[in-house]
Amino acid sequence: MTKADIVEQIANATGLTKRDVAVVVDLLLETISKALAEREHIEIRGFGSFKVKTRRARVARNPRTGERVDVPEKIVPYFKASRDLVKLVDSVQA
């Protein structure tokens, strides 16, 4: 599912225009992105939480040459699904 699909479903469900829904969806994603960039924790009850984690530096290997490669510490976004979301996804049979 793409952002356009999400906008279309919300527009159909609410009766709002796709343009208005697209603005709200863009603002939501921008707000979440900015908060994560500022290392804030975001919790959406019933859906999940977003936070930032630090991956420690490590030594890896180039698979072609076997040469050592130093991978620096980096900060990555992390999402943890809520119990409700996990139950919902688990209950749907393929």
Chimera marker file (.cmm) of the C-alpha trace (Angstrom):
<marker_set name="trace">
<marker id="1" x="0.000" y="0.000" z="0.000" r="1" g="1" b="0" radius="0.5"/>
<marker id="2" x="1.317" y="3.419" z="-0.915" r="1" g="1" b="0" radius="0.5"/>
<marker id="3" x="0.719" y="6.857" z="0.572" r="1" g="1" b="0" radius="0.5"/>
<marker id="4" x="-1.657" y="7.548" z="-2.339" r="1" g="1" b="0" radius="0.5"/>
<marker id="5" x="-3.664" y="4.419" z="-1.433" r="1" g="1" b="0" radius="0.5"/>
<marker id="6" x="-3.905" y="5.579" z="2.175" r="1" g="1" b="0" radius="0.5"/>
<marker id="7" x="-5.056" y="9.038" z="1.083" r="1" g="1" b="0" radius="0.5"/>
<marker id="8" x="-7.686" y="7.516" z="-1.194" r="1" g="1" b="0" radius="0.5"/>
<marker id="9" x="-9.072" y="5.206" z="1.506" r="1" g="1" b="0" radius="0.5"/>
<marker id="10" x="-9.288" y="8.017" z="4.070" r="1" g="1" b="0" radius="0.5"/>
<marker id="11" x="-10.917" y="10.337" z="1.520" r="1" g="1" b="0" radius="0.5"/>
<marker id="12" x="-13.495" y="7.683" z="0.649" r="1" g="1" b="0" radius="0.5"/>
<marker id="13" x="-14.225" y="6.960" z="4.320" r="1" g="1" b="0" radius="0.5"/>
<marker id="14" x="-14.537" y="10.603" z="5.419" r="1" g="1" b="0" radius="0.5"/>
<marker id="15" x="-15.923" y="12.375" z="2.380" r="1" g="1" b="0" radius="0.5"/>
<marker id="16" x="-13.032" y="14.855" z="2.453" r="1" g="1" b="0" radius="0.5"/>
<marker id="17" x="-11.197" y="15.714" z="-0.727" r="1" g="1" b="0" radius="0.5"/>
<marker id="18" x="-8.066" y="13.789" z="-1.605" r="1" g="1" b="0" radius="0.5"/>
<marker id="19" x="-6.144" y="17.072" z="-1.592" r="1" g="1" b="0" radius="0.5"/>
<marker id="20" x="-7.192" y="17.861" z="2.003" r="1" g="1" b="0" radius="0.5"/>
<marker id="21" x="-6.430" y="14.328" z="3.185" r="1" g="1" b="0" radius="0.5"/>
<marker id="22" x="-3.044" y="14.388" z="1.422" r="1" g="1" b="0" radius="0.5"/>
<marker id="23" x="-2.125" y="17.585" z="3.276" r="1" g="1" b="0" radius="0.5"/>
<marker id="24" x="-3.027" y="15.996" z="6.630" r="1" g="1" b="0" radius="0.5"/>
<marker id="25" x="-1.142" y="12.762" z="5.859" r="1" g="1" b="0" radius="0.5"/>
<marker id="26" x="1.925" y="14.733" z="4.729" r="1" g="1" b="0" radius="0.5"/>
<marker id="27" x="1.817" y="16.840" z="7.900" r="1" g="1" b="0" radius="0.5"/>
<marker id="28" x="1.490" y="13.732" z="10.074" r="1" g="1" b="0" radius="0.5"/>
<marker id="29" x="4.506" y="12.079" z="8.458" r="1" g="1" b="0" radius="0.5"/>
<marker id="30" x="6.506" y="15.318" z="8.591" r="1" g="1" b="0" radius="0.5"/>
<marker id="31" x="5.689" y="15.769" z="12.284" r="1" g="1" b="0" radius="0.5"/>
<marker id="32" x="6.760" y="12.207" z="13.080" r="1" g="1" b="0" radius="0.5"/>
<marker id="33" x="9.980" y="12.634" z="11.063" r="1" g="1" b="0" radius="0.5"/>
<marker id="34" x="10.888" y="15.908" z="12.771" r="1" g="1" b="0" radius="0.5"/>
<marker id="35" x="10.199" y="14.465" z="16.220" r="1" g="1" b="0" radius="0.5"/>
<marker id="36" x="12.436" y="11.475" z="15.500" r="1" g="1" b="0" radius="0.5"/>
<marker id="37" x="15.146" y="13.794" z="14.173" r="1" g="1" b="0" radius="0.5"/>
<marker id="38" x="14.991" y="15.547" z="17.548" r="1" g="1" b="0" radius="0.5"/>
<marker id="39" x="15.192" y="12.116" z="19.231" r="1" g="1" b="0" radius="0.5"/>
<marker id="40" x="11.705" y="12.302" z="20.697" r="1" g="1" b="0" radius="0.5"/>
<marker id="41" x="9.641" y="9.228" z="21.540" r="1" g="1" b="0" radius="0.5"/>
<marker id="42" x="6.267" y="9.011" z="19.760" r="1" g="1" b="0" radius="0.5"/>
<marker id="43" x="3.482" y="6.764" z="21.011" r="1" g="1" b="0" radius="0.5"/>
<marker id="44" x="0.252" y="6.189" z="19.119" r="1" g="1" b="0" radius="0.5"/>
<marker id="45" x="-1.910" y="4.073" z="21.401" r="1" g="1" b="0" radius="0.5"/>
<marker id="46" x="-3.329" y="0.981" z="19.748" r="1" g="1" b="0" radius="0.5"/>
<marker id="47" x="-0.851" y="1.285" z="16.874" r="1" g="1" b="0" radius="0.5"/>
<marker id="48" x="2.706" y="1.415" z="18.178" r="1" g="1" b="0" radius="0.5"/>
<marker id="49" x="5.611" y="3.601" z="19.139" r="1" g="1" b="0" radius="0.5"/>
<marker id="50" x="8.449" y="5.212" z="17.254" r="1" g="1" b="0" radius="0.5"/>
<marker id="51" x="11.795" y="5.988" z="18.797" r="1" g="1" b="0" radius="0.5"/>
<marker id="52" x="15.428" y="6.422" z="17.913" r="1" g="1" b="0" radius="0.5"/>
<marker id="53" x="18.075" y="3.864" z="18.796" r="1" g="1" b="0" radius="0.5"/>
<marker id="54" x="21.839" y="4.041" z="18.579" r="1" g="1" b="0" radius="0.5"/>
<marker id="55" x="23.632" y="1.216" z="16.807" r="1" g="1" b="0" radius="0.5"/>
<marker id="56" x="27.107" y="0.814" z="18.206" r="1" g="1" b="0" radius="0.5"/>
<marker id="57" x="30.181" y="0.857" z="16.025" r="1" g="1" b="0" radius="0.5"/>
<marker id="58" x="31.350" y="-2.499" z="14.761" r="1" g="1" b="0" radius="0.5"/>
<marker id="59" x="33.797" y="-4.197" z="12.447" r="1" g="1" b="0" radius="0.5"/>
<marker id="60" x="32.351" y="-5.876" z="9.347" r="1" g="1" b="0" radius="0.5"/>
<marker id="61" x="33.862" y="-7.679" z="6.390" r="1" g="1" b="0" radius="0.5"/>
<marker id="62" x="33.612" y="-6.930" z="2.692" r="1" g="1" b="0" radius="0.5"/>
<marker id="63" x="32.063" y="-10.139" z="1.306" r="1" g="1" b="0" radius="0.5"/>
<marker id="64" x="34.056" y="-9.949" z="-1.945" r="1" g="1" b="0" radius="0.5"/>
<marker id="65" x="37.508" y="-9.264" z="-0.590" r="1" g="1" b="0" radius="0.5"/>
<marker id="66" x="37.221" y="-10.293" z="3.046" r="1" g="1" b="0" radius="0.5"/>
<marker id="67" x="38.741" y="-6.921" z="3.957" r="1" g="1" b="0" radius="0.5"/>
<marker id="68" x="37.861" y="-5.434" z="7.367" r="1" g="1" b="0" radius="0.5"/>
<marker id="69" x="35.497" y="-2.468" z="7.252" r="1" g="1" b="0" radius="0.5"/>
<marker id="70" x="34.893" y="-0.219" z="10.233" r="1" g="1" b="0" radius="0.5"/>
<marker id="71" x="31.187" y="0.626" z="10.486" r="1" g="1" b="0" radius="0.5"/>
<marker id="72" x="30.694" y="3.757" z="12.608" r="1" g="1" b="0" radius="0.5"/>
<marker id="73" x="28.066" y="4.215" z="15.294" r="1" g="1" b="0" radius="0.5"/>
<marker id="74" x="24.812" y="5.467" z="13.862" r="1" g="1" b="0" radius="0.5"/>
<marker id="75" x="21.358" y="6.508" z="14.931" r="1" g="1" b="0" radius="0.5"/>
<marker id="76" x="18.376" y="4.712" z="13.380" r="1" g="1" b="0" radius="0.5"/>
<marker id="77" x="14.592" y="5.032" z="13.675" r="1" g="1" b="0" radius="0.5"/>
<marker id="78" x="12.813" y="2.112" z="15.350" r="1" g="1" b="0" radius="0.5"/>
<marker id="79" x="9.133" y="1.112" z="15.371" r="1" g="1" b="0" radius="0.5"/>
<marker id="80" x="7.539" y="-1.238" z="17.865" r="1" g="1" b="0" radius="0.5"/>
<marker id="81" x="3.997" y="-2.399" z="17.152" r="1" g="1" b="0" radius="0.5"/>
<marker id="82" x="1.434" y="-2.302" z="19.957" r="1" g="1" b="0" radius="0.5"/>
<marker id="83" x="-0.097" y="-5.497" z="21.304" r="1" g="1" b="0" radius="0.5"/>
<marker id="84" x="-3.397" y="-4.552" z="19.671" r="1" g="1" b="0" radius="0.5"/>
<marker id="85" x="-1.764" y="-4.203" z="16.254" r="1" g="1" b="0" radius="0.5"/>
<marker id="86" x="0.130" y="-7.468" z="16.665" r="1" g="1" b="0" radius="0.5"/>
<marker id="87" x="-3.104" y="-9.269" z="17.607" r="1" g="1" b="0" radius="0.5"/>
<marker id="88" x="-4.940" y="-7.756" z="14.639" r="1" g="1" b="0" radius="0.5"/>
<marker id="89" x="-2.240" y="-8.759" z="12.157" r="1" g="1" b="0" radius="0.5"/>
<marker id="90" x="-1.958" y="-12.233" z="13.681" r="1" g="1" b="0" radius="0.5"/>
<marker id="91" x="-5.734" y="-12.810" z="13.571" r="1" g="1" b="0" radius="0.5"/>
<marker id="92" x="-6.008" y="-12.191" z="9.823" r="1" g="1" b="0" radius="0.5"/>
<marker id="93" x="-5.527" y="-15.454" z="7.972" r="1" g="1" b="0" radius="0.5"/>
<marker id="94" x="-3.840" y="-15.372" z="4.569" r="1" g="1" b="0" radius="0.5"/>
<link id1="1" id2="2" r="1" g="1" b="0" radius="0.2"/>
<link id1="2" id2="3" r="1" g="1" b="0" radius="0.2"/>
<link id1="3" id2="4" r="1" g="1" b="0" radius="0.2"/>
<link id1="4" id2="5" r="1" g="1" b="0" radius="0.2"/>
<link id1="5" id2="6" r="1" g="1" b="0" radius="0.2"/>
<link id1="6" id2="7" r="1" g="1" b="0" radius="0.2"/>
<link id1="7" id2="8" r="1" g="1" b="0" radius="0.2"/>
<link id1="8" id2="9" r="1" g="1" b="0" radius="0.2"/>
<link id1="9" id2="10" r="1" g="1" b="0" radius="0.2"/>
<link id1="10" id2="11" r="1" g="1" b="0" radius="0.2"/>
<link id1="11" id2="12" r="1" g="1" b="0" radius="0.2"/>
<link id1="12" id2="13" r="1" g="1" b="0" radius="0.2"/>
<link id1="13" id2="14" r="1" g="1" b="0" radius="0.2"/>
<link id1="14" id2="15" r="1" g="1" b="0" radius="0.2"/>
<link id1="15" id2="16" r="1" g="1" b="0" radius="0.2"/>
<link id1="16" id2="17" r="1" g="1" b="0" radius="0.2"/>
<link id1="17" id2="18" r="1" g="1" b="0" radius="0.2"/>
<link id1="18" id2="19" r="1" g="1" b="0" radius="0.2"/>
<link id1="19" id2="20" r="1" g="1" b="0" radius="0.2"/>
<link id1="20" id2="21" r="1" g="1" b="0" radius="0.2"/>
<link id1="21" id2="22" r="1" g="1" b="0" radius="0.2"/>
<link id1="22" id2="23" r="1" g="1" b="0" radius="0.2"/>
<link id1="23" id2="24" r="1" g="1" b="0" radius="0.2"/>
<link id1="24" id2="25" r="1" g="1" b="0" radius="0.2"/>
<link id1="25" id2="26" r="1" g="1" b="0" radius="0.2"/>
<link id1="26" id2="27" r="1" g="1" b="0" radius="0.2"/>
<link id1="27" id2="28" r="1" g="1" b="0" radius="0.2"/>
<link id1="28" id2="29" r="1" g="1" b="0" radius="0.2"/>
<link id1="29" id2="30" r="1" g="1" b="0" radius="0.2"/>
<link id1="30" id2="31" r="1" g="1" b="0" radius="0.2"/>
<link id1="31" id2="32" r="1" g="1" b="0" radius="0.2"/>
<link id1="32" id2="33" r="1" g="1" b="0" radius="0.2"/>
<link id1="33" id2="34" r="1" g="1" b="0" radius="0.2"/>
<link id1="34" id2="35" r="1" g="1" b="0" radius="0.2"/>
<link id1="35" id2="36" r="1" g="1" b="0" radius="0.2"/>
<link id1="36" id2="37" r="1" g="1" b="0" radius="0.2"/>
<link id1="37" id2="38" r="1" g="1" b="0" radius="0.2"/>
<link id1="38" id2="39" r="1" g="1" b="0" radius="0.2"/>
<link id1="39" id2="40" r="1" g="1" b="0" radius="0.2"/>
<link id1="40" id2="41" r="1" g="1" b="0" radius="0.2"/>
<link id1="41" id2="42" r="1" g="1" b="0" radius="0.2"/>
<link id1="42" id2="43" r="1" g="1" b="0" radius="0.2"/>
<link id1="43" id2="44" r="1" g="1" b="0" radius="0.2"/>
<link id1="44" id2="45" r="1" g="1" b="0" radius="0.2"/>
<link id1="45" id2="46" r="1" g="1" b="0" radius="0.2"/>
<link id1="46" id2="47" r="1" g="1" b="0" radius="0.2"/>
<link id1="47" id2="48" r="1" g="1" b="0" radius="0.2"/>
<link id1="48" id2="49" r="1" g="1" b="0" radius="0.2"/>
<link id1="49" id2="50" r="1" g="1" b="0" radius="0.2"/>
<link id1="50" id2="51" r="1" g="1" b="0" radius="0.2"/>
<link id1="51" id2="52" r="1" g="1" b="0" radius="0.2"/>
<link id1="52" id2="53" r="1" g="1" b="0" radius="0.2"/>
<link id1="53" id2="54" r="1" g="1" b="0" radius="0.2"/>
<link id1="54" id2="55" r="1" g="1" b="0" radius="0.2"/>
<link id1="55" id2="56" r="1" g="1" b="0" radius="0.2"/>
<link id1="56" id2="57" r="1" g="1" b="0" radius="0.2"/>
<link id1="57" id2="58" r="1" g="1" b="0" radius="0.2"/>
<link id1="58" id2="59" r="1" g="1" b="0" radius="0.2"/>
<link id1="59" id2="60" r="1" g="1" b="0" radius="0.2"/>
<link id1="60" id2="61" r="1" g="1" b="0" radius="0.2"/>
<link id1="61" id2="62" r="1" g="1" b="0" radius="0.2"/>
<link id1="62" id2="63" r="1" g="1" b="0" radius="0.2"/>
<link id1="63" id2="64" r="1" g="1" b="0" radius="0.2"/>
<link id1="64" id2="65" r="1" g="1" b="0" radius="0.2"/>
<link id1="65" id2="66" r="1" g="1" b="0" radius="0.2"/>
<link id1="66" id2="67" r="1" g="1" b="0" radius="0.2"/>
<link id1="67" id2="68" r="1" g="1" b="0" radius="0.2"/>
<link id1="68" id2="69" r="1" g="1" b="0" radius="0.2"/>
<link id1="69" id2="70" r="1" g="1" b="0" radius="0.2"/>
<link id1="70" id2="71" r="1" g="1" b="0" radius="0.2"/>
<link id1="71" id2="72" r="1" g="1" b="0" radius="0.2"/>
<link id1="72" id2="73" r="1" g="1" b="0" radius="0.2"/>
<link id1="73" id2="74" r="1" g="1" b="0" radius="0.2"/>
<link id1="74" id2="75" r="1" g="1" b="0" radius="0.2"/>
<link id1="75" id2="76" r="1" g="1" b="0" radius="0.2"/>
<link id1="76" id2="77" r="1" g="1" b="0" radius="0.2"/>
<link id1="77" id2="78" r="1" g="1" b="0" radius="0.2"/>
<link id1="78" id2="79" r="1" g="1" b="0" radius="0.2"/>
<link id1="79" id2="80" r="1" g="1" b="0" radius="0.2"/>
<link id1="80" id2="81" r="1" g="1" b="0" radius="0.2"/>
<link id1="81" id2="82" r="1" g="1" b="0" radius="0.2"/>
<link id1="82" id2="83" r="1" g="1" b="0" radius="0.2"/>
<link id1="83" id2="84" r="1" g="1" b="0" radius="0.2"/>
<link id1="84" id2="85" r="1" g="1" b="0" radius="0.2"/>
<link id1="85" id2="86" r="1" g="1" b="0" radius="0.2"/>
<link id1="86" id2="87" r="1" g="1" b="0" radius="0.2"/>
<link id1="87" id2="88" r="1" g="1" b="0" radius="0.2"/>
<link id1="88" id2="89" r="1" g="1" b="0" radius="0.2"/>
<link id1="89" id2="90" r="1" g="1" b="0" radius="0.2"/>
<link id1="90" id2="91" r="1" g="1" b="0" radius="0.2"/>
<link id1="91" id2="92" r="1" g="1" b="0" radius="0.2"/>
<link id1="92" id2="93" r="1" g="1" b="0" radius="0.2"/>
<link id1="93" id2="94" r="1" g="1" b="0" radius="0.2"/>
</marker_set>
